[in-house]
Amino acid sequence: MFMAEPGGYRLRQPANRYFFAVLPTAEAARAIACIADGFRRAHDLRGPIIGPDRYHISLCGVGAPGPAPDEVLSSLLAVGDQVRCQLFDVGFDHAVSFSQGARKRPLVLASSEGLPALGWLQAGLRRAMAACELPVKRQFNPHLTMLYDEQIVLETGIPPLRWTVRDFVLIHSVNGEGRHRHLARWPLVVA
């Protein structure tokens, strides 16, 4: 049974997640790590920083109790092959804690702009997933998680952080392992 979650669908207590995402550039990832460290110090947060190798903006995906069956992986790869999108910029201007959950609240970067180009890419992936009969979640709240902590950080402005998105990736993540495996990458189109 699939259940909704931010950025996609999952099974109850999944072990594996497969999701499409965009990644920050190396320069942006370093800046995000500095921002996260600044928030840890300023707010006495104890949660570890996720780290540049796992920073991402989730677009949509699925969960599975074990490794995904070959047909699900094939469908996800087909979804990536179907989606075309032009290069675009993404930018964040504030950090805030999502308050769901009693203990592990994500501290995220978010944007007052709404990030419409990111929404177009997500909508294209969502349509392709539906065409492949994969479960699709309509709600999309673009953000980048920096760390998890028990404390809530109210919305706080940051110096604008922007980068050009040049591709999107399919990521495999196993809950509790703290690492992401990039399964495939699709370049965006130069206008």
C-alpha positions, 0 to 999 in steps of 0.5 A, a space after each residue: 500500500 503506497 502512502 503520500 509523503 513530501 516529494 512522492 509516495 511510499 509504503 508504510 515504513 519503507 526501507 527503500 526510496 526511489 525519487 527524482 531530484 535536482 542537486 545543487 552545484 558544488 559551490 551551492 552545496 558548500 554555501 548550504 553547508 555554511 548556512 546550515 552550520 550557522 543555523 546550528 550555532 545560532 540556534 544551538 541545534 544538535 542535529 547533524 548537518 546532512 552534508 553536501 553529498 546528500 543535499 537535494 530538492 525532491 521532485 517525486 518518487 516511490 517507496 518499497 519495502 526492499 529493493 524495487 522490482 525490475 519493472 518499477 526501476 524500468 518504469 522510473 528510468 522510462 519516466 526520466 527518459 520522457 521528460 524534457 525541460 530547459 535549464 533554469 535557475 533555482 533560488 532560496 531566500 529563507 530557512 524554516 523548520 517544518 513542524 511535523 513530527 515530534 522529534 526530527 523536524 527538518 530545517 529547510 531552505 525555501 523560497 518566497 518565489 515559489 520556484 515555478 520552473 521547478 514546478 514545471 519539471 516536477 509536473 512533467 515527471 508526475 505526468 510521466 509517472 502516471 502514464 507508467 502507472 506509478 503512484 503520483 502525489 500532486 502536492 509539491 512544496 519545493 525545499 532543500 533539507 539541511 538538517 533535522 533537529 528537535 527545535 523549531 526555527 522560525 522563518 529566517 531570511 538568508 542571503 539569496 542563494 541561486 544556481 542553474 539546474 542543469 540536470 535531474 537525477 534518480 536517487 536510491 536511498 535506504 532508510 537509516 543508511 545515510 547515503 544516496 546512490 545516483 541511478 541515472 541522470 538526465 541533462 536539461 536542454 539549453 534554450 
